[in-house]
Amino acid sequence: MSVPENIEDLRRNIQLQLADMSRLLEMMSSDDDVVREARASFLKLSVLIGRALDIELQ
């Protein structure tokens, strides 16, 4: 993976990685408590990262 040249590229790359991770977590069975906890934790982390970088998460 190449290093972004500016903050907008960095924000976009982070947004894409968050979306990809979210998609992967959704593919896992939610019957498992660990998976549910991982999803909740990831959602909180996504929101914090979004706020810190001032990006809009979808």
Summary of the structure (lengths in Angstrom):
residues: 58
radius of gyration: 12.9
end to end distance: 23.3
largest distance: 41.4
contacts: 120
relative contact order: 0.15
helix: 71%
strand: 0%
